[in-house]
Amino acid sequence: MSISDAIEKKLTEALKPERLAVVNESHLHAGHHHVESGHHATFDGSGETHFRVRVVSPMFEGMSRIERHRKVNELLADELAAGVHALAIEPAAPGEKTRW
């Protein structure tokens, strides 16, 4: 199972979203520098390391933006520990305005 699929599965099971988009943005970061195993390297943009998660879920009702981000980070802790380098989170409750 790809990392993208694992993220989608976990968020779907836990948040029962009305809308969910898991976007692999790794290619947008090609050429960026990062540290890997203590060495500086230039990222080639391949793989599954940078994601944007857009999610509308009733579970977010009554939660602050920070609480929503913490919840998503908590659900995806394994993926973050296993090599997801960046995770942009766009959470919303039903009826809230989104930019997408």
C-alpha positions as CSV (number, residue, x, y, z in Angstrom):
1,M,0.0,0.0,0.0
2,S,1.3,3.4,-0.9
3,I,1.8,6.1,1.8
4,S,-0.9,8.2,0.1
5,D,-3.3,5.2,0.3
6,A,-2.4,4.6,4.0
7,I,-3.0,8.3,4.8
8,E,-6.4,8.2,3.0
9,K,-7.4,4.9,4.7
10,K,-6.5,6.2,8.2
11,L,-8.2,9.5,7.9
12,T,-11.3,8.0,6.3
13,E,-11.7,5.4,9.1
14,A,-11.0,7.9,11.9
15,L,-12.7,11.1,10.7
16,K,-15.6,9.8,8.5
17,P,-15.0,12.8,6.2
18,E,-17.6,14.3,3.9
19,R,-14.7,15.3,1.6
20,L,-11.1,14.2,1.6
21,A,-8.2,14.9,-0.7
22,V,-4.7,13.5,-0.1
23,V,-2.4,15.3,-2.6
24,N,1.2,14.1,-3.1
25,E,3.2,17.4,-3.5
26,S,6.6,15.8,-3.4
27,H,7.4,16.8,-7.0
28,L,6.9,20.5,-6.1
29,H,9.9,20.3,-3.7
30,A,12.5,19.0,-6.2
31,G,15.7,20.8,-5.8
32,H,15.1,21.7,-2.1
33,H,17.9,20.9,0.3
34,H,17.3,18.6,3.3
35,V,19.3,16.6,5.8
36,E,19.2,12.8,5.4
37,S,21.1,10.6,7.7
38,G,23.1,13.5,8.9
39,H,24.2,14.5,5.4
40,H,22.9,17.4,3.4
41,A,21.2,16.3,0.2
42,T,19.2,17.8,-2.6
43,F,15.7,16.3,-2.9
44,D,14.9,15.0,-6.4
45,G,11.1,15.3,-6.0
46,S,10.4,11.6,-6.3
47,G,8.6,9.4,-3.8
48,E,6.0,10.2,-1.2
49,T,7.5,12.6,1.2
50,H,5.4,15.8,1.0
51,F,1.6,15.8,1.3
52,R,-1.3,18.2,1.5
53,V,-4.4,16.8,3.3
54,R,-7.7,18.6,2.7
55,V,-10.5,17.2,4.9
56,V,-14.0,18.2,5.8
57,S,-15.3,16.1,8.8
58,P,-18.0,16.4,11.3
59,M,-15.4,15.3,13.9
60,F,-13.9,18.8,13.6
61,E,-17.0,20.6,14.8
62,G,-16.2,22.5,18.0
63,M,-12.5,22.0,17.6
64,S,-10.0,24.8,17.2
65,R,-7.7,24.9,14.2
66,I,-4.8,23.8,16.4
67,E,-6.8,20.9,17.8
68,R,-7.7,19.8,14.3
69,H,-4.1,19.8,13.2
70,R,-3.1,17.9,16.3
71,K,-5.7,15.3,15.6
72,V,-4.5,14.7,12.0
73,N,-0.9,14.7,13.1
74,E,-1.7,12.1,15.8
75,L,-3.6,9.9,13.3
76,L,-0.6,10.0,10.9
77,A,2.2,9.7,13.5
78,D,3.5,6.5,11.9
79,E,3.7,8.0,8.5
80,L,5.5,11.1,9.8
81,A,8.0,8.9,11.7
82,A,8.6,6.7,8.6
83,G,9.6,9.4,6.2
84,V,6.8,11.9,5.4
85,H,8.8,15.1,5.5
86,A,6.1,17.6,5.2
87,L,2.3,17.6,5.8
88,A,0.1,20.6,5.0
89,I,-3.3,20.2,6.7
90,E,-6.4,22.0,5.6
91,P,-9.1,20.9,8.0
92,A,-12.7,22.1,8.1
93,A,-16.1,21.1,9.7
94,P,-19.1,20.8,7.4
95,G,-20.5,24.1,6.3
96,E,-17.2,26.0,6.9
97,K,-15.6,27.8,4.0
98,T,-12.7,26.1,2.3
99,R,-10.3,27.3,-0.3
100,W,-10.7,24.2,-2.4
